[in-house]
Amino acid sequence: MILDLLRIMLFPALMAFAAASDLFTMTISNRVSLLLIAGFVALAGLSGMGWQEILSHAAAGGTVLAIAFTCFAFGWVGGGDAKVASAAALWFGFDHLLEYLLYASLFGGALTLLLLQFRQWPLPYALCGQSWLLRLHNKETGVPYGIALAIGALMIYPETEWIRAVDLSHFAIN
């Protein structure tokens, strides 16, 4: 039952935390990415995932890491976004990687357009005391892309082997 709870809650909770952190601080702590990696390793081991499959998932994460850090080097994405995207790719492996990247891109584009529009309007005086909102409204500030990465991940996660392996009979109400 604990394994099923971890499958259901660990990845979504960490991705939601990454999104909230990026929204409110425009940063994603390295701890989030490290916890995603550690969580994957622990759950892969506890779930009986074979070495070949673990290496395939690691290759997916490594591929995204290489591409994301190239984008980071050009200033297109933040470092925290690159690390979280790579850690999420580790969880998805190649089976769900393209779907994840597609969803994250679509949500990222929508987020960017909404944020650009939001920055065109004056911020209501009553909200000017919120430092996170002032930072988000500032035209010089980037886009908290961790939000799009998290939403994309949460759209795909229910379709993964992690959730399909959950024994729902543990959660039945008698």
C-alpha positions in Angstrom: 0.0 0.0 0.0 2.9 2.4 0.8 4.4 1.7 -2.6 1.1 2.5 -4.2 0.8 5.8 -2.3 4.3 6.7 -3.4 3.4 5.9 -7.0 0.3 8.1 -6.7 1.7 11.0 -4.8 5.5 11.5 -5.0 5.9 12.6 -8.6 2.8 14.8 -8.8 3.6 16.5 -5.5 7.2 17.3 -6.5 6.0 18.6 -9.9 3.3 20.7 -8.3 5.9 22.1 -5.9 8.3 22.9 -8.8 5.4 24.8 -10.5 4.5 26.7 -7.4 8.1 27.5 -6.6 8.7 28.8 -10.1 5.5 30.9 -10.0 6.3 32.5 -6.6 10.1 32.8 -6.8 11.1 32.3 -10.5 13.4 29.6 -9.3 13.2 25.8 -8.9 15.5 24.4 -6.2 18.0 21.7 -7.2 16.5 19.7 -4.3 13.3 19.2 -6.4 15.3 17.7 -9.3 17.4 15.6 -6.9 14.2 14.3 -5.1 12.7 13.4 -8.4 15.8 11.4 -9.4 16.0 9.8 -5.9 12.3 9.0 -6.0 12.6 7.4 -9.4 15.5 5.2 -8.3 13.7 4.2 -5.2 10.4 3.4 -6.9 12.1 1.7 -9.8 13.9 -0.6 -7.3 10.8 -1.2 -5.2 8.7 -1.9 -8.3 11.1 -4.5 -9.7 12.0 -2.5 -12.8 14.7 -4.2 -14.7 18.2 -2.7 -15.4 17.5 -2.4 -19.1 14.4 -0.4 -18.5 16.1 1.7 -15.8 18.9 2.5 -18.3 16.3 3.3 -21.0 14.6 5.8 -18.6 18.1 7.2 -17.7 18.8 7.7 -21.4 15.6 9.6 -21.9 16.5 11.8 -19.0 20.0 12.3 -20.3 18.8 13.2 -23.8 16.5 15.8 -22.4 19.3 17.1 -20.1 21.6 17.5 -23.1 19.0 19.4 -25.1 17.7 21.4 -22.2 21.2 22.6 -21.2 21.9 23.6 -24.8 18.8 25.7 -24.6 20.0 27.0 -21.2 23.4 27.9 -22.7 21.6 30.0 -25.3 19.4 31.7 -22.6 16.2 30.2 -23.8 15.3 28.4 -20.6 16.3 28.5 -17.0 18.6 26.0 -15.4 15.9 24.9 -12.9 13.5 24.3 -15.8 16.2 22.2 -17.7 16.9 20.1 -14.6 13.2 19.5 -13.8 12.4 18.6 -17.4 15.2 16.1 -17.4 14.1 14.6 -14.1 10.5 14.3 -15.4 11.9 12.6 -18.6 13.6 10.1 -16.4 10.2 9.1 -14.9 8.5 8.9 -18.3 11.2 7.2 -20.3 11.0 7.1 -24.1 7.5 5.6 -23.9 5.9 8.9 -22.9 8.6 11.4 -23.6 7.3 12.9 -26.8 3.8 13.3 -25.4 5.3 15.0 -22.3 7.4 17.4 -24.4 4.4 18.1 -26.7 2.1 19.0 -23.7 4.8 21.0 -22.0 5.5 22.9 -25.2 1.8 23.6 -25.8 1.2 24.7 -22.2 4.4 26.7 -22.3 3.3 28.6 -25.4 -0.1 29.3 -23.8 1.6 30.4 -20.6 3.9 32.7 -22.5 1.1 34.3 -24.5 -1.0 34.8 -21.3 2.0 36.3 -19.5 2.8 38.7 -22.3 -0.8 39.9 -22.3 -0.9 40.1 -18.5 2.3 42.3 -18.6 0.6 44.8 -21.0 -2.1 45.7 -18.4 -1.4 47.8 -15.4 -1.3 45.9 -12.2 -4.2 46.9 -9.9 -3.0 48.9 -6.9 -4.3 46.4 -4.4 -2.0 43.8 -5.8 1.2 45.9 -5.9 2.3 44.7 -2.5 2.8 41.2 -3.7 6.5 40.8 -4.6 5.9 37.6 -6.5 3.2 39.3 -8.6 5.4 42.3 -9.3 8.2 40.0 -10.4 5.8 38.1 -12.6 4.4 41.4 -14.1 7.9 42.8 -14.8 8.5 42.7 -18.6 12.2 42.1 -17.9 11.5 38.9 -16.1 11.4 35.5 -17.9 8.6 33.0 -18.0 8.1 30.6 -15.1 8.2 27.6 -17.5 8.2 25.2 -14.6 4.5 25.7 -14.5 4.1 24.4 -18.1 6.5 21.5 -17.4 4.5 20.5 -14.4 1.1 20.7 -16.1 2.4 18.7 -19.0 3.8 16.1 -16.7 0.6 15.9 -14.7 -1.3 15.4 -17.9 0.8 12.4 -18.9 1.5 10.8 -15.5 -1.9 9.0 -15.2 -1.1 7.2 -18.4 2.2 5.8 -17.3 3.2 2.4 -15.9 3.6 4.0 -12.5 -0.1 4.5 -12.2 -1.2 1.4 -14.1 0.8 -0.6 -11.4 -1.3 0.8 -8.6 -3.5 -1.7 -6.8 -6.7 0.3 -6.4 -8.2 -2.4 -4.1 -6.1 -1.0 -1.3 -8.1 2.2 -1.5 -11.6 0.7 -1.8 -14.1 2.0 0.7 -15.8 -0.8 2.5 
